[in-house]
Amino acid sequence: MSKQAGLPMLGQDDVACCAPMVREPLGEEAAAELSRMFKALSDPIRLRLLSLIASHEGGEACVCDLTSPFDVSQPTISHHLKVLREAGLVGSERRGTWVYYWVLPEALAKLSALLEIPAMSAKAPA
């Protein structure tokens, strides 16, 4: 069963009222939090790691499953996972000798809401 099944679908009116970039300028604290997330995702390895974790069966992935797709060392992968965790994009839990990671849906919702601009309020270049 998909973890997204419980998420409500927003209509155009709901998006227009809730999209922060359309409604009002970001505050200093919100901008700092969101910029940490976007900065973490600006690295191709971290973006791929987030995608691998999100698409992994069961919604979580063992670090042991995240090293083979990359041509970098395991400590480098651990560093990138730490950056994603510190940015608030993934959660983790140690189970025995392995660490498991999962994507934090509320973090992705914040990023998505910021970037989503309703078609009716998007301005075409003149």
C-alpha positions in Angstrom: 0.0 0.0 0.0 1.3 3.4 -0.9 2.2 5.8 1.9 0.7 8.6 -0.1 -2.8 7.1 0.0 -3.6 9.1 3.1 -2.5 12.4 1.7 -5.3 14.8 0.6 -5.4 16.0 -3.0 -5.5 19.8 -3.2 -7.7 21.6 -5.7 -6.5 24.7 -7.6 -8.2 27.0 -5.0 -6.4 25.3 -2.1 -3.0 25.5 -3.9 -3.5 29.2 -4.6 -4.2 30.0 -1.0 -1.4 27.9 0.4 1.6 28.2 -2.0 4.0 30.4 0.1 5.8 32.0 -2.8 2.5 33.2 -4.3 0.8 34.2 -1.0 3.6 36.1 0.7 7.3 36.5 0.9 9.2 33.9 3.0 10.2 34.9 6.5 13.9 34.7 7.5 13.4 31.4 9.5 11.5 29.6 6.8 13.9 30.7 4.2 16.9 29.4 6.2 15.2 26.0 6.8 14.2 25.6 3.1 17.6 26.8 1.9 19.3 24.0 3.9 17.0 21.5 2.3 17.6 22.8 -1.2 21.3 23.1 -0.6 21.4 19.4 0.5 19.6 18.4 -2.7 21.9 20.4 -5.0 24.4 17.6 -4.9 23.7 14.9 -7.6 24.7 12.1 -5.2 22.4 13.3 -2.4 19.5 13.8 -4.9 20.0 10.2 -6.1 20.3 8.9 -2.6 17.0 10.6 -1.7 15.4 9.1 -4.8 16.8 5.6 -4.0 15.5 5.8 -0.4 12.0 7.1 -1.4 11.6 4.4 -4.1 12.9 1.6 -2.1 10.4 -1.2 -1.3 8.8 -0.6 2.1 9.7 3.1 2.1 13.0 2.6 3.8 16.5 1.5 2.8 19.4 0.0 4.6 22.7 1.8 4.1 24.0 -1.5 2.8 21.6 -1.1 -0.2 22.7 2.5 -0.9 26.4 2.1 -1.6 26.6 -0.1 -4.7 24.9 2.3 -7.2 27.7 4.9 -6.7 31.3 5.0 -7.6 32.3 6.5 -4.3 33.5 5.1 -1.0 31.1 4.0 1.8 32.4 6.9 4.1 31.4 9.3 1.3 27.9 7.8 1.1 27.7 8.1 4.9 28.7 11.8 4.7 26.0 12.5 2.1 23.4 10.6 4.2 24.4 12.7 7.2 23.9 15.9 5.2 20.4 14.7 4.1 19.6 13.8 7.7 20.8 17.2 9.1 18.8 19.0 6.5 15.7 17.3 7.7 15.0 15.3 4.6 15.5 11.8 5.9 15.1 10.0 9.2 17.3 7.1 10.3 17.5 4.3 12.9 20.3 2.0 13.8 19.2 -1.7 13.8 22.0 -4.0 14.9 25.0 -3.1 12.8 23.0 -1.3 10.0 21.4 2.0 9.7 18.0 2.3 7.9 16.9 5.5 6.2 13.5 6.8 5.1 12.3 10.0 3.5 10.4 12.5 5.8 7.2 13.3 3.9 6.7 16.6 5.7 10.0 17.9 4.4 9.1 17.0 0.8 5.7 18.6 1.3 7.4 21.9 2.4 9.6 21.9 -0.7 6.8 21.0 -3.0 4.4 23.6 -1.6 7.1 26.3 -2.0 7.7 25.4 -5.7 4.1 24.8 -6.7 2.7 27.8 -8.4 -0.9 27.6 -9.6 -1.3 28.0 -13.4 -3.8 30.8 -12.9 -1.2 32.9 -11.1 1.9 32.1 -13.1 2.8 35.0 -15.3 4.1 34.4 -18.8 7.1 36.5 -20.0 6.1 39.5 -22.1 
